[in-house]
Amino acid sequence: MIVKQIKLSSISKDRLGRLKGKTGIKNWNILCRWALCYSLSENTIPTDMPIVSDSNVEMSWFTFGGEYSDIYDALMIAWCKKMSLPTDEETLAKYFKLHVERGIAHLSGTNFIKNLDDLMNLTIED
């Protein structure tokens, strides 16, 4: 388990709210999973900046990951190794949070996502 609790920034909460409306996905955790995976796919290190966890959107690691929480653990460890970063708890937690926040920003910041189909099309490689 990378973190016990995940608490989002109020900016990310607002962004997720808009994504929920566009995609019809009702659960924060599902959209956060999409955000994490989208950010990880960029193969760059997210900008290291403080994250203000000031919203009322909070979930446990197991709510975030569900039955696939071990896979999200493994993805983060593999990403850290690929980027030549340590895989200690602090580093994993830091970059996990940065990836979720960056992923939310990128998914909500693009005018490409207008509905669920647009989100699904992100998974298709040309």
PyMOL commands that set and color helices and strands:
alter all, ss='L'
color gray80, all
select helices_A, chain A and resi 10-23+28-40+61-82+89-109+116-121
alter helices_A, ss='H'
color red, helices_A
select strands_A, chain A and resi 5-7+58-60
alter strands_A, ss='S'
color yellow, strands_A
deselect
rebuild
show_as cartoon
